[in-house]
Amino acid sequence: MRQLKIITILLLALTISSCNDEENDATGVGDVLIVAKKSGNDIVYGLALYAYTFSAFKSVSAVSTAESGKTYTLKSNQGYKTNFYLETPDTEFTTTKPAAATFNFSAVFENNATQEFQDVLSDKTLSLPVIEKCEYNTTKNQLEITWAALTDADSYAINIMDGTTGVFGSVELANTAKEYAISANESGWASGFTPANGKTYKVKVLAFLYESSGNSYNVQASSVSETTVTWGE
């Protein structure tokens, strides 16, 4: 589920930058969201916790006011010390929605400075987007995706997976968006990656619900629906 936060990471980084004149300033920001997806015939839920800084984390942990005695230990996201995360493993998603809670983060930075920060999570969740079409148009040489807009979504994004590896991530799409087309030379593909004709990929339509602050670096919930497509056919 790591691809869910590509957009949020970028926008949050800009916000941190505007608040800190010194890149090495030991300041962090945390975000927690409820993730919804389909498992069999059920909609299941998990949590995703993220911490960001423009300096470098040594360690980050968090505790929830809804879970006494439990500590969430975040880890570096793909080796980046500026971005730590923890996401509920797929096998631990449940049909029970997470409760509203305040998450208190404790961070230690590479320069041994410490900071505490928090994120308030409500119990609001986001329904799953319904994918109406996901087909390769052989005339236009592009993948075409359409979905039914959700009344409560603030934005959307499209991800493409090659197995378990994310190979494409779209820009943030407006909450009025209902379609998206992707060609082989579209920006958003992983560096050096070209989709192969005749190969099947997993396509994910992601929806995001912002917190009451109303911006995409504070996400309350996300949801994802997925399907497959054979490129070039």
N, C-alpha and C positions, 0 to 999 in steps of 0.2 A: 504493500500500500504506500510505499515511500513516494511514489510518483504523485500522490494526492497533493503534496505540499509544494511542488515546484513553483507555482505562481506565488503562493504565500511567502515562500522564502525570499523571492526576489523583491516583492513589495515591502516586506518587513525590513529587509536590509536597507532599503532606501530610507525608511522611517528612522531606523537607528542612526543612520548616517546624518540625518538632519538634526538629530538631537545631541550628537556628540561631535565636538570639534576635533578631538584627538582620536585617531583610529585605535590607539592602544588603551583608551579609557576602559576600565573594567566595568562594563555595564551590560546587563543581559535583559532579555525579554522572554517571557514564557507564553505558550499558547496550548490549550487543550481542547480537543474537539471529539464529538461523538461520530463514529463512522458506522454507516449502515450499508449492508449488502445482502445479496440473496445467497442462501445456502439450501439447496434442495427446493422445497416449497415454502421455506420460512425466510423471513427477514431477520437477520441477526445483527448484533451490535457489539462494538468494541470501542476502545479509546485510542487516541493518538496524542502523545505529549511531545512538544517541541520547545527547545530553548535556543536562542540566537544571541550572538554578540559580534562586535566588530573587532574584538581583540582575540582572545583564545581561551577556551575553557580547559580546565584540567579534569573537573568532574562536575556532574549535575545530578541532583536527586529531587524528588518531589513527594509530598504527602497530601492526602485528600482528607478534607473534613468529614467525608462520608464513609471513610474506611479506616477505622482506628487501628493503629499498629502496622499498617502496610506502607512500605516505602517503594516508590518507583525509582529505579536507577536508570538514567538515560545514558546512551552511548554515542560516540562520535558517528555522524552520518557519513559513510564512505570515506572516513579518514579526515574529514574537515573538522577542525577544532572550533570553528565558529558556529557549528550547527550540531546540536545533540538531539537525540530523539529516542522515543520508546513507543512501539505500537503493539497493540494486542495481537498475539499470534493468531493465525487463522483458526487453529483448533480450539481457541479459547473464546471465540465469539459466541454469544448466547442470545436467546430470544428476549431476555430481560434488558430493558433499557437502563443505561447508567443513570444514577441519581444526580440531581443538582449538587454541586459541591464547590468549595474554594480549594484550589490546588496551590500549595505553598512550595515554591522552588528554593533550593539552596545551591548556590554555585561557588565553586573554587576556580579561580583563573590561573593561567600559567605563571603569572607573577605573584601567586599566592594570595592575592586580594580575594575577599569573599563578598558575596552579595545575596540578599534574599529578595525575591519578587514573586508575584502571584497572578493567577488567572482565575476568574470566576466563571464557572460552567453552569449553565442552566440545564434543564432536562429536555429542552427542545431538540427534536430530531428532524431529519429531512427524508421525505419519501423518495423512493428510487425513481430515476428517470426511466421512461419507457422508450426503448429504441424501436423506431418504426421501420427504418430501412438501414441496412449496412451492406452496400453492394459496390463492386468495382465496375466503373463505367468504361468499357473497352473503347468506346468512341472518343471520349474525352481524356482517356488515360488517367483516371483519378478515382480515388475511393470517395464515395458519397454516403454521408451519414445523416439521418434525420431522426428526431426524437420529439416526444410530446413535452412541451414546456411545463415546468412545475410552477404552481402559483406562489410558492414560498421560497424558491431558489433565488439567490442574488447573483450567481454567475455559474458558468459551466466551463469544462475543459475536456479535451479528448486526449487519451493516451493510447499508444499501441505497444503491445508486448510481443517480444520474440521469446517464447518460453516464459521464463521468469525475469527476463531482462527488459527494462523499458527502453524502447528504441525511438519513440516519438512522443513529444509533448506539445500540445497546442498553446497558443496565447490564451489569456483569459477571455472568455466569451461572455457577452452581455446576457442578462437574464431573459431577454426577449429572443435570444438565438434559438433556432429550431433545426438548423442544418449546418453542415460543415463539409468541405471537400478537401481532400489531401492528394497531392501529386508526389511523384518520386523526388522532385526537386524543391518541394515545399520546405520553408524554414521550419525548424522544430525537430528534424531528425537528429539522432545522435551523431556525433562527429565521425565521419568516415563510413556511416551506415547507409546502404542503399537497399530498399525492399526488393526481394527476389520474386520474379514471376513464377507462379505456380506454388508458392509457399503460403501456408496458412498462418495468420497472425491473430492474436487476441486484441479486440478493440474495446476500450472502456470509455463510457460516457460518465463524466463526473459532475456532480452538482455540489454547490457550496452555499451554506447559510451563514451569514456574518453575525457577529455578536451585535448587541444593541448600539455599539459605537458606529456601526454601519460602514466598515471598511474591510478590505480583503486581507489585512494582516492580523485581524482578530476574527478567527473562524469559530463558530459555535458547533457546526455539524457539517458533515459531508456524506454523500451517498454515491454509490457506483453501480452501474449496470454494465454487463459485458456480453459480447458475442464474438464470433469468429468470422474472418473473411479470407478468401484466397486471393492474393494479390495478382492482378493481371488477368483474372478470369471472371 
